[in-house]
């Protein structure tokens, strides 16, 4: 596992702590719609402030393309951030570099919190420009990265700055890295993975990497249809990548080579169209009608997966196993989520899940807090599962 320093035991009293956060949260009519990322960040901010740090928060927001855009300002995030901190005052600076910002930082007292404007208002951020990184570094004595969700980007505020100030992992970053290590770094075996989604082509790197790491690979969603085709089964009018059947056959062969069990649906919920509340029926996977499409896994598939997971100790989950966004095709994913939660709460399974659709599915099933760890990191979580080096994490590494 990557060795990194945490904020345990460091003296931050009176020091300027430059905290990289991810406040790129959903907004509607100037209000934060989902406070999950903010609430997960709050403990690090509160701990640093309670220890007497002068906390200076950096974050990106949206895609302003290197120039100021009022619609992409972080100012509307301030009330939600203050609320997550129990009503602590949060100051705001109208830029993230420059003399005015340096003055605002200098005016902070121990325990104060200052949020800086969107780092992406400057082209140097996404270009990982050394000069821009140095301008940011002037604002701090210590650098703390608590934005695992932005760690897959080599930007000035996530990578270059970590070479200019003493770097540490915040509590959220620490939790993510420790959870991911439990998942694939040094997991308890046997290890299983659930991978869902629409296309095999978008998850080839993920599948190749995981097949070398897991004992059981469970594939659902429309991507399973392509693999069913590769096994010679009819899938009716189901969504599939028919030009990827050869690649799917290669994956089946790779699973055999790696001695990993590859599980596909044994039954399916089918319908004539992907529409809310259409008539459905459940059929065996080798009995899919030519004029109908697979839109969810059936109860037998959920039961088979749960039975297999009872024999496993670790699970990594990315992607729903049906057309989750459209009812009633969310039922298979919700039932599976509840099964994973039961095994986790029983103490027999370490469960690590992530990805936007997966997080939404777990929330819909009401089991988010019942899994071992649920990552909200999105793209960074996926790239880590693919075995890629994340620049923001590598910059924290200690030899």
ChimeraX attribute file (.defattr): number of C-alpha atoms within 10 A of each C-alpha:
attribute: neighborCount
match mode: 1-to-1
recipient: residues
	/A:1	12
	/A:2	13
	/A:3	12
	/A:4	17
	/A:5	16
	/A:6	17
	/A:7	17
	/A:8	10
	/A:9	6
	/A:10	12
	/A:11	12
	/A:12	20
	/A:13	16
	/A:14	18
	/A:15	19
	/A:16	24
	/A:17	24
	/A:18	27
	/A:19	27
	/A:20	22
	/A:21	29
	/A:22	22
	/A:23	22
	/A:24	20
	/A:25	18
	/A:26	15
	/A:27	14
	/A:28	8
	/A:29	7
	/A:30	12
	/A:31	13
	/A:32	18
	/A:33	12
	/A:34	13
	/A:35	18
	/A:36	13
	/A:37	20
	/A:38	22
	/A:39	14
	/A:40	15
	/A:41	23
	/A:42	19
	/A:43	16
	/A:44	20
	/A:45	25
	/A:46	19
	/A:47	15
	/A:48	25
	/A:49	21
	/A:50	15
	/A:51	16
	/A:52	19
	/A:53	26
	/A:54	29
	/A:55	30
	/A:56	26
	/A:57	21
	/A:58	24
	/A:59	22
	/A:60	25
	/A:61	19
	/A:62	17
	/A:63	13
	/A:64	19
	/A:65	12
	/A:66	16
	/A:67	14
	/A:68	16
	/A:69	14
	/A:70	10
	/A:71	12
	/A:72	20
	/A:73	22
	/A:74	24
	/A:75	18
	/A:76	16
	/A:77	20
	/A:78	17
	/A:79	16
	/A:80	18
	/A:81	24
	/A:82	17
	/A:83	16
	/A:84	19
	/A:85	18
	/A:86	10
	/A:87	11
	/A:88	15
	/A:89	15
	/A:90	17
	/A:91	16
	/A:92	21
	/A:93	20
	/A:94	15
	/A:95	18
	/A:96	25
	/A:97	21
	/A:98	12
	/A:99	10
	/A:100	13
	/A:101	20
	/A:102	17
	/A:103	12
	/A:104	17
	/A:105	22
	/A:106	12
	/A:107	10
	/A:108	18
	/A:109	16
	/A:110	18
	/A:111	20
	/A:112	22
	/A:113	25
	/A:114	21
	/A:115	25
	/A:116	24
	/A:117	24
	/A:118	29
	/A:119	28
	/A:120	27
	/A:121	24
	/A:122	19
	/A:123	16
	/A:124	18
	/A:125	25
	/A:126	19
	/A:127	14
	/A:128	19
	/A:129	17
	/A:130	16
	/A:131	14
	/A:132	20
	/A:133	23
	/A:134	18
	/A:135	16
	/A:136	23
	/A:137	22
	/A:138	15
	/A:139	22
	/A:140	22
	/A:141	17
	/A:142	21
	/A:143	27
	/A:144	28
	/A:145	30
	/A:146	27
	/A:147	28
	/A:148	30
	/A:149	22
	/A:150	27
	/A:151	28
	/A:152	24
	/A:153	19
	/A:154	19
	/A:155	23
	/A:156	27
	/A:157	33
	/A:158	31
	/A:159	24
	/A:160	23
	/A:161	26
	/A:162	24
	/A:163	14
	/A:164	18
	/A:165	18
	/A:166	14
	/A:167	24
	/A:168	25
	/A:169	26
	/A:170	27
	/A:171	23
	/A:172	22
	/A:173	23
	/A:174	19
	/A:175	16
	/A:176	22
	/A:177	21
	/A:178	15
	/A:179	21
	/A:180	22
	/A:181	14
	/A:182	21
	/A:183	28
	/A:184	22
	/A:185	14
	/A:186	10
	/A:187	18
	/A:188	15
	/A:189	15
	/A:190	15
	/A:191	24
	/A:192	28
	/A:193	26
	/A:194	19
	/A:195	24
	/A:196	25
	/A:197	22
	/A:198	22
	/A:199	18
	/A:200	27
	/A:201	14
	/A:202	11
	/A:203	17
	/A:204	15
	/A:205	16
	/A:206	19
	/A:207	22
	/A:208	15
	/A:209	16
	/A:210	24
	/A:211	23
	/A:212	14
	/A:213	19
	/A:214	24
	/A:215	20
	/A:216	24
	/A:217	22
	/A:218	19
	/A:219	25
	/A:220	26
	/A:221	28
	/A:222	26
	/A:223	24
	/A:224	27
	/A:225	31
	/A:226	28
	/A:227	27
	/A:228	21
	/A:229	19
	/A:230	20
	/A:231	13
	/A:232	11
	/A:233	15
	/A:234	17
	/A:235	23
	/A:236	17
	/A:237	17
	/A:238	22
	/A:239	18
	/A:240	21
	/A:241	18
	/A:242	14
	/A:243	10
	/A:244	17
	/A:245	20
	/A:246	14
	/A:247	17
	/A:248	25
	/A:249	17
	/A:250	14
	/A:251	20
	/A:252	17
	/A:253	12
	/A:254	17
	/A:255	22
	/A:256	13
	/A:257	11
	/A:258	13
	/A:259	14
	/A:260	20
	/A:261	16
	/A:262	18
	/A:263	17
	/A:264	20
	/A:265	24
	/A:266	17
	/A:267	21
	/A:268	25
	/A:269	24
	/A:270	29
	/A:271	24
	/A:272	18
	/A:273	16
	/A:274	18
	/A:275	12
	/A:276	11
	/A:277	11
	/A:278	13
	/A:279	11
	/A:280	16
	/A:281	9
	/A:282	18
	/A:283	18
	/A:284	14
	/A:285	22
	/A:286	14
	/A:287	14
	/A:288	23
	/A:289	17
	/A:290	12
	/A:291	13
	/A:292	18
	/A:293	22
	/A:294	32
	/A:295	28
	/A:296	28
	/A:297	29
	/A:298	26
	/A:299	19
	/A:300	17
	/A:301	22
	/A:302	22
	/A:303	14
	/A:304	14
	/A:305	21
	/A:306	20
	/A:307	12
	/A:308	14
	/A:309	22
	/A:310	13
	/A:311	14
	/A:312	20
	/A:313	20
	/A:314	25
	/A:315	28
	/A:316	23
	/A:317	23
	/A:318	24
	/A:319	23
	/A:320	32
	/A:321	31
	/A:322	29
	/A:323	24
	/A:324	23
	/A:325	13
	/A:326	14
	/A:327	13
	/A:328	20
	/A:329	27
	/A:330	21
	/A:331	22
	/A:332	25
	/A:333	28
	/A:334	23
	/A:335	17
	/A:336	23
	/A:337	26
	/A:338	19
	/A:339	20
	/A:340	24
	/A:341	24
	/A:342	17
	/A:343	20
	/A:344	19
	/A:345	15
	/A:346	9
	/A:347	11
	/A:348	15
	/A:349	24
	/A:350	24
	/A:351	25
	/A:352	22
	/A:353	26
	/A:354	24
	/A:355	21
	/A:356	16
	/A:357	17
	/A:358	27
	/A:359	22
	/A:360	16
	/A:361	23
	/A:362	24
	/A:363	14
	/A:364	14
	/A:365	18
	/A:366	14
	/A:367	18
	/A:368	20
	/A:369	11
	/A:370	18
	/A:371	21
	/A:372	19
	/A:373	21
	/A:374	20
	/A:375	21
	/A:376	20
	/A:377	20
	/A:378	18
	/A:379	18
	/A:380	24
	/A:381	23
	/A:382	18
	/A:383	16
	/A:384	18
	/A:385	21
	/A:386	17
	/A:387	14
	/A:388	14
	/A:389	13
	/A:390	19
	/A:391	17
	/A:392	27
	/A:393	25
	/A:394	16
	/A:395	20
	/A:396	24
	/A:397	16
	/A:398	11
	/A:399	6
